[in-house]
Amino acid sequence: MTSERDTDRYQIEREIGRGGMGRVFLARDARLGRHVALKMLPAQVKHDAEISRRLGQEARAASILNHPGVATVYDFVERAEDSFIVFEYVEGKTLREQLGVHRFSANEILSAGIQLAEALAAAHDQGIIHRDLKPENIMLAPGPERPGRVKILDFGLAKMHRPLTASSTAGGATAETLSVSTTPGLLVGTVNYMAPEQLQGEAADARSDLYALGLVLYEMATNINPFVGRTPASTIASILHQEAPPISKCNPLAPPELDRILHRCLSKRPGERYHSARDLVAELSKLRRELAEGSDSSKVASPSLAPAVALAISRGRARALMMFIQTGYLVMYASELYKVHEVLRVSRELYFSEFLGYLLTLAAVCGAPVRLYLLSALGFDYADLGEKFRRLFPALLVLDISWVASPLLFLGQLRGLTLLCAGALAFLPFAQRTVLYAAYAPTGGHTSAVQQKLAG
């Protein structure tokens, strides 16, 4: 522990994170000349004896672990006015931040899963159960390959299954049991990532952490948590009674073997999951080797080993580009409908018929609601948009091909550029399909050939 006179060595620079149980600040260690992260209790609870005890418990639990997948504890400062933990400062973004902007490939998911499972194995070897693994508690630090180094940050709800003896502590601490006192039936953790047995008030063990890890990896593969409902009660009901859909429903390019591994982690009964984190490491490592061997030989050994490489555009950029395209179509439709009489006149003067004008008017009237639907679905990040777009595409293609004729109204102004503009509009629906499938994989997607070329 650091004495009160030593605490001025940590000079706070800015806040870098907060949650219900703590605020995290970037600080500089004046004595050692390095940046550190300080975790402090919020002002409204810093004098709560139980919460302060948990903060000290978190520091002791994390300090036991000496593993690259766990943020290192440098110090624990206890003062009358407040207390805080001094962690290593890990540059990067949380997994939660990355889920919104990056679509993870199978190799990235496997790499992250192996690192996290190895970190949990080290914790479980020391008798520590995390009980609150979730994307917010996982940091992706920069590295030579994506996703880089993966670290578990928060052990605030950790539970010790056996006492800390002198051989298992960093110093000569006296033996004590680190556990959170919980009333029977009290939920400890984040409901969205809790295992069924935790929700039923049973004691959590290593297999509960493996459930949470499986759910985190499932979310990396599909960008959704399959159990989250509109209310905590509906979420709990889903976790207890519903099975997660196959990964292929949202990501048909993911290896089926990965689906099998993650669904075993998500088994409702703890006995049906992997017995230990090391067993999970072995399975994930085996799959990664098989995928690498299949890639090196430039052929797929079996359907279960097909590489799943995302298109070279982030999910956020794909959504933004698609929203921009839909807005562009709506502007064109609005202009045509506003000038409908002028459109009919020009059509009659250039082509001696109003047919072109009526065709464009019909395309605008039918296309506007479709574009509004796509724009709203993209805005709300509708998870099944890829499947809906696949079903809409034939009708959308007819509308867009009809709209290809719109540059003919400007033949006098565009002259030789008329065909170029018409060709660009004809290409646009197919470009939209590729971009949208990059952000929302279709069920039975049609971009597998593109993906394979990119993988090669």
N, C-alpha and C positions, 0 to 999 in steps of 0.2 A: 504494500500500500504506500501511497505517496503522502507525505506529511503536508499540512496546510501551508507551510512556508514555501513548498516546492511548486505550488499550483500556478504561480505567475509565469512559469516557463511556457505555458500553452496560450498562445495569442490567437484568439478567434478571428477569422477573416470573413466568413460568410456561412449562412445556413445552406446545406446541400440536401436535406431531406427531413421529413417528419412523418410521424404516425401517431396512433392513439396512445402508444406507450413510450414515446421518446422523440426528441429532436436531435438531428445530427448536424454538426458544424465542421467545416474545414478549418483547421487551425495549424499554426506553425509551432513546432517544438523549438523554442529559442536555445535550449541547451545543446541539442543534437543537430539543429539546422535542417530539419526535415518536416514535411507536411504529415499531419495525422488527422484522423477523424475522431471527434468527441461526441459521444452519445450521452445526452442529458435528459432528465425527466422534464415534461412540460410543467410550467409554473403551477398549474392547478392541482397537480398530484405529487409534486416533489417532496411534500411533507407527509405523504401517506406512508406509514411504516411498512405495510405489506408490499407496496410497489417499489419502495426503496430497497427492500430486501431482495426482491426479484432482480433489480438491476445488479446488485452485488452478486447474486446467484448467476446471472448471465455472464458476468465478468469471469467468475471462477470456472464456470462450465467451459467457456470458450478458451480460457487460458490453458486448460488441460490439453487441448488439441494442438498438435504441431503438424499441420497438413497444408499443402499448397491450395487446397480447395476450401479452406476456412480462413476468414479474415483474422489475422493475428492480433491478440490483445497485448498491448505494450504496458498498460498501467490501469489501475483503478484508484481514483481519487475520491476520498471521503471527506466531506467538510460539513460543518454545522448547517450552512445555508443551502448547500446542494451537494450532489455527488455526480460523478461521470466516469464513463469508461473511455480509455484512450485506445483506439484501434489503428491498425495500419490504414492509410488512405489508399483506396483502390480506385484508380481512374477508370472511367468507362460509363456504361449505362446499365440500369437494371433491366432484367429480362422483360419486365412489364413495359418499359419504354420501347424496347426493341420490337416487341410483338406487334405494335401498331404500325411500324414502318418497314419491317424486313420480313421477307418470307424465307424461312429456314429450309435448307436442303436436307436430304436424309443424312448426309455425312455430318452436317453441322449439328443435327439433332442427336446423332449417335455420339459425337465428340462431347457435347455438353452433358449428355446422359451418363457417359462413362465417368467424366470428372465429378459430377454430382454424386453418383453412386459410390465412387471411391471415397469422397469426403464423408458421406454418411456411414460407410463401413468403418472409417477411422473413429467417428463419433460413437458408433454402436460398440466398437471394441472397448471403448472406455465406459460403456454403460450409459451413454447419453442418448436420449431420444429427443429429436428436435421438436416435433409436434406442430410446427407452424411453417412448413416449407411451402413457398408460393413464389410467383414471379417477382413480387416486390422485394423479396429477401435474397434474390440471386443477382449477383453483379457479373456482367460480361466485360472483362478487362481487355484492352487491345492486345493482340498477339499476331504472330506471323500468318496465321490462318484463322478464318472464322470458325467458331465464334470467339476465338481467343481463350484466355484463361477464365475459368468460371469459378466464382467464389460464393460460398454461403455466408451471409452477413449477420443474421439475427438469431441469437439463441435465447431470446427473452422468455420463451415458454418451455425451454429445455427441461427434461426430467431425467434424474439419475436413477438407475435401477440398482446400483450397488454403491457402497460408501467409497469415499475417496481416501485411499490409504497413502502412506508416505511414498510408496513406490509409484503411485499414479499421479502425484501432484508435482508441480514444478518446483516447489520449495519443500519445506518440512511441515506443511500444513497438517493440522490434526485431522483425524478421520471425521467426516461428517457426510450426511446424505443430502444431496441436492435434489429437492423435489418441490413441486408447487403444491401447496395445500389446496385441495379442491373439494368442495362439497359434492357428494354423490349426485350425479345428474347435471352438474355444471359443465358447460361446454368450454373447453380451453383450446383456442386456436382460431383460425379463420374458417368460417363455415363452408365457404366455397371449395376448400381443399381438404376438408376433414374426411377421414375414413369412416365407413359406416359404424364400426365399433366405437369410435369416439363419440359419434352422435347419439349412440345408444347408452352412453355413460360408462362404457367399459374402459379398462385401462389400456392406454396406448403402448405399443411396443415397436420394435424395429420394422415390422411389417406395415405399421401405420404410416411410417415415413416413406416406405416404398410405394404405398398407394398414392401419397401426395406427389412423389417424384413421377410416377406414371402419368398422373393427371397433368403435371407441368409439361412433360414431353408430348403428351397428346395435344396440348394447347399449342406447343411449338409447331406441331405437324399440321394442325387444322386452323389455328388462330381462334379457336373457340373453346370454352369450357362447356362440355355437353350437359352439365348438370345445373347450371345457373338458371334460376327461374326469376320471376318478377318480384318475389318476396323471399325472405330467408326460409319461411315455412315450405314454400314450393321447392326451393333448392334442396332442403333436407329430405323432402319426400322423393325427389329425383335420385339423390345419392343412395337412399335406402332401397329403392324399388326398381329403378330403371337401369338398363345397360347402356353404356356408351355406344353410339353408332359406329360402324366400321370407319376407320380413318379414310378409306377410299371414297366415302360419300362426299367429303370436302376436299380431299387431296388424292386423286386417283393415281398420282405418280409415286406415292409413298410405297415402299416395299411391303408386301403383305406380311412378311416375317416380322417387320416392326410392329404391325398391327397386332399380331399374335402376342408379342412380348408385352406391349403396353396393356392389352386387355387382361393379361395374367396379373399384372400389377394392380389393375382396377377391379379384381375379383371382390365380390361382396364379403366373402368369407376369408379371414386372414390365412387360414390353412391352405388355401388354394393359390396364394401368392408365392413369390420367391421366398425361400426360407431366410435368406440373408442378402445384404447389399452386394456381397462379393459374387453371389450366384447371378445377380442381375448384371454386374460388370462383365462376367464371363460371356453371357448371352449377347450383350451389346457389342462387345469386342469381337466376337465371332462373326456377327453380322457385318460389322464394319470391314473386317478382313475379306469376307466373301464379296462385298460390293467393290472393294478395291481391286481384287483379283479379276472380277468381271470387267471392270473398267480398263485395267491394264491389257487384257487380252482382246479389247475392242469388241467383245460380244457378251451377250447375256446368257449365263449358264442355265437359268430357269426363270419363269415369270416372277418368282418370289424375290429375285435378286435384281430386278430392273432398277437402274439408278434413277433417283428422283432429284433432278437439278432444276432449280427455279429459273425462270427467265431473267435476263439481266436488267431488271427494272424493279424498284422497290414497290411494295404494295401501296404505300402512300402516294407515290408518283403516278402509279397506274390509275388509282382512283381520281387523282386531281386531273389527269389528262382526259379520262373518260367524262368527268363532269364538265370540263371545258368543251368537249365535242358536243355533248348534249345541249349545252347552253347555246353553242353556235347554231345547231339545227333549229332550236326554238326561236332564235333571232331571225333566221331565214324564213321560218314558217310565219312568224308574226308579220314580217315585212310583206310577204306574199298576200296574206289575208287582208292586211290593211290597204294594199294597193290592188285588190282583186280586179276592179274594173279596168285599171290601167294594164294589168296583166292580160286580160281578155282582149283589150284593144290592140296591144302589141302583137299578140298571137294572131289576131285576125289580119293585121296589116302585113306581117312578115310571111305568114304561111296560109293566108286566105281561109283560115278556119280557127275557131275558138277551142279546138280539141286540146291543144297543148296547155292553154290556160286552165281549162277545167281539170285536166290531169294533175297539174301542179296544185291546184286548189284542193282536190281530193287527197293528194299525198300530204298536204299541210294539215288538213282537218284530221286525218287518221293518224298522222305521225306525232302531232303535238301531245296527246295523252300518253303515248308510248314513251316519248322523251321525258315527260314529266315524271312518269313512273320510274324510269331508269335514274333520273337525277335524284329523286328522293331516296331511292334504294341505295344509291352510292353515298348520299349524304349521311344516311343512318347506318351505313356499313352493313347492309343486310347479308347475313352469312350465306344464304342459299342463292345469291344473285347469279352465280355462275350457271347453276342449273336452270334458273328462270330464263336467263339470256339465251341458253342453248335452245329452249323451247320456243322463244320468241323470234329467233334468228330468221327462219324462213319468211315470216310475215314482214320482219324488219328489212330483209333483203329486197322484197318486192317494193316496199315504200322507198327505199334508198335508190333502187334502180330507176324508179319513176322520177325521183328528184334529180337524177343525172341529167335530165332534159332541161333543167332550169337555166343553164348558161346559154341555151339557144335563144332565150329572150334578149340576150345582150350581144347578138351576133354582130350588129353594127358597130358596137363599141369594142368588143373583144377581138373580133376578126379571127386571126390564126390561133389565138389563145383559147378559143371556145372549146376545141377538142381537148386541150390540156386540162382545162377546168373540169370538163365532163369526165375525163379519165380519173382525175383526182377524187371526184365524188364517187365514182364507181369503185375505187379502191378502198374508200373510207370504211364501209361496213366490215370488210375483212380485217382491216387494221384494228377496228374496234374490238372484234372478236378476240384477236390475239392479245391485245392489251388487257381486256377484261379477264381473260382466262389466266393471265399472269397474276392478277390480284385475287380472283375467285375461281378456283379450279372447278370445272364442270364435272358432274357425275357422268362417267363415260366420256371424258374430255377428248377433244379432237386435236390437241396440241402435242401429242406424244412424239410425233415425228420431229417437230421443231425442237422439243426438249432433247431428244436423242442427238440431234445435230449439234446443239449447244454443248451437250455433255462430251461429245467427241472432240 
